Amino acid sequence: MMKFYMTPGSCSTGIHIILEELEEVFEAHIVNLPAGDNFKPDYMAINPKATIPALVRDDGSVLTEVPAIAYWLGRTRRRGKLWSGDVETETRLIEAMTYIAGTVHGHGFARIFATPTFSRNEADQDSVRALGRNIVMKGFAILNKMLDERPYLGGDFTVADPILFYVEFWADKTGIPLPANLAAHYQRMLARPVVQRVLREEGYNPATLGQSV
Ligand SMILES: N[C@@H](CCC(=O)N[C@@H](CS)C(=O)NCC(=O)O)C(=O)O
């Protein structure tokens, strides 16, 4: 059985939704990031990058990086058909996922959630967070255009949508406004039964989300 290493409410929520949308059977292992469990030798032996998510596949090999895990699940697990067969759409989905994980999350939200990683100087912290917020908002404007008026990034629902969802969810939690197409996408995602179930499993009440975006 696959082993999924995750932290509730983090970027691993996107992968958690994909696994459940695909009806995969997996063992969930919670890594307590605030307690620093990602740096403990047991976890570093699984993922030396000390990040979540990590997916240990049936053959024991470990996959890391949100876009790579999402792509592999979408491409190989046929049950949910959560990938596209069209090269142009596939390319655009990879473009969107790498931009979300690399720029909107890695440069934007990381400055908000992990501010001391960017400056140890206490006096700089507010400006680091403000810069992070600007990066997120610029990213949202670009993703808003990418989504256009389609219901989902690839037209039909694919693995890229739960990846977009986790940054929309973070925007909701941090009071960052979503432009119209992303707000509609977020509501569409929140209405999916699997998304509601995963949110409940991770300790959130879906009924309280999406009120202010
Ligand atoms: N590039 C990685 C980033 C993953 C990442 O930054 N995960 C965060 C949680 S959302 C984490 O593990 N942070 C702990 C740390 O960096 O110490 C990916 O796409 O999987």
The ligand as a MOL file (V3000), in Angstrom:
LIG
                    3D

  0  0  0     0  0            999 V3000
M  V30 BEGIN CTAB
M  V30 COUNTS 20 19 0 0 0
M  V30 BEGIN ATOM
M  V30 1 N 8.8040 22.2850 -3.6740 0
M  V30 2 C 8.1450 21.4580 -2.6980 0
M  V30 3 C 7.7510 22.3450 -1.5650 0
M  V30 4 C 6.9690 21.6630 -0.4890 0
M  V30 5 C 6.8960 22.5220 0.7450 0
M  V30 6 O 7.4700 23.6310 0.8100 0
M  V30 7 N 6.1990 22.0140 1.7310 0
M  V30 8 C 6.1160 22.7270 2.9800 0
M  V30 9 C 4.7170 22.6070 3.5750 0
M  V30 10 S 3.4610 23.3420 2.5500 0
M  V30 11 C 7.1150 22.1360 3.9190 0
M  V30 12 O 7.3530 20.9430 3.9220 0
M  V30 13 N 7.7370 22.9870 4.7240 0
M  V30 14 C 8.6630 22.5810 5.7200 0
M  V30 15 C 10.0180 23.1590 5.5320 0
M  V30 16 O 10.3320 23.6220 4.3990 0
M  V30 17 O 10.7890 23.1470 6.4850 0
M  V30 18 C 6.9490 20.7310 -3.3040 0
M  V30 19 O 6.4060 21.1940 -4.3280 0
M  V30 20 O 6.5800 19.6640 -2.7860 0
M  V30 END ATOM
M  V30 BEGIN BOND
M  V30 1 1 1 2
M  V30 2 1 2 3
M  V30 3 1 2 18
M  V30 4 1 3 4
M  V30 5 1 4 5
M  V30 6 2 5 6
M  V30 7 1 5 7
M  V30 8 1 7 8
M  V30 9 1 8 9
M  V30 10 1 8 11
M  V30 11 1 9 10
M  V30 12 2 11 12
M  V30 13 1 11 13
M  V30 14 1 13 14
M  V30 15 1 14 15
M  V30 16 2 15 16
M  V30 17 1 15 17
M  V30 18 2 18 19
M  V30 19 1 18 20
M  V30 END BOND
M  V30 END CTAB
M  END
